Amino acid sequence: APDGTVVKVLGDKMNDGSRLDGPNDLANDAKGGIYFTDPQYIPGLEKMQKGRTVNYIRPDGEVIRVLDVGEIAFPNGILISPDGKTVYVCNSQHNEQNMSFAENFVMAYDVAEDGALQNGRRFAQMILQTREVGSGNKSVGADGMTIDELGNIYVTSNFGLQIFDPKGNLIGVLK
C-alpha cells in the first residue's frame, strides 16, 4: 500500500521452502498465474537458488521452477502470447561467466496445462552492438518485453528497442 504496508505476498519462496533470490520481470497468464524471471539480482546477499531461473506462481500460490538452471544464462524479460500458449524469455547476458544455448536469442516455450514450460527453442536472434560482434561476448542487455495485438514482440536492449514479427523475423530497431 502507499504507506508501506504489505497487503499480500504473492510468492517469496519456492515450493521446497527456499527463498527467491531476486525476482525481476513478470508476465500474468489468464488462469491467474504469474511467470517471472529470477536473474539473482541480490548483490551482497547469499544466493539461495542454484542459479538463475524462470519460475511460475500457480493460481493456488505454489511457486515452481519452470526452466532448469542454466537453460538460459541470464533470463530477464518475459512475456506470454495473447493466446496464452507461448512464453517468451530473453537472455540478457552471454559471455564467459554466463553461457547457454540461448546466446543472444529470445527463447520461446510452449505452455503445458499445469503452467510448466516445454519445447524450448530459439525464437528471435537479437542484434549485437558492433564491439561484441566476433568477440565471443553476445550480451545484448535484453530486458523488458511486450507484445502487440498483431503478435509483434518488442525487446529493450543495449542496441535499442528491437522489434520482431510473430515468426521471429526482425522488423526493425528503434535507437
Secondary structure, 3 states (H helix, E strand, C coil): CCCCCCCCCCCCECCCCCECCCCCCEEECCCCCEEEEECCCCCCCCCCCCCCEEEEECCCCCEEEEECCCCCCCEEEEEECCCCCEEEEEECCCCCCCCCCCCCEEEEEEECCCCCEEEEEEEEECCCCHHHCCCCCCCCCCCCEEECCCCCEEECCCCCEEEECCCCCEEEEEC
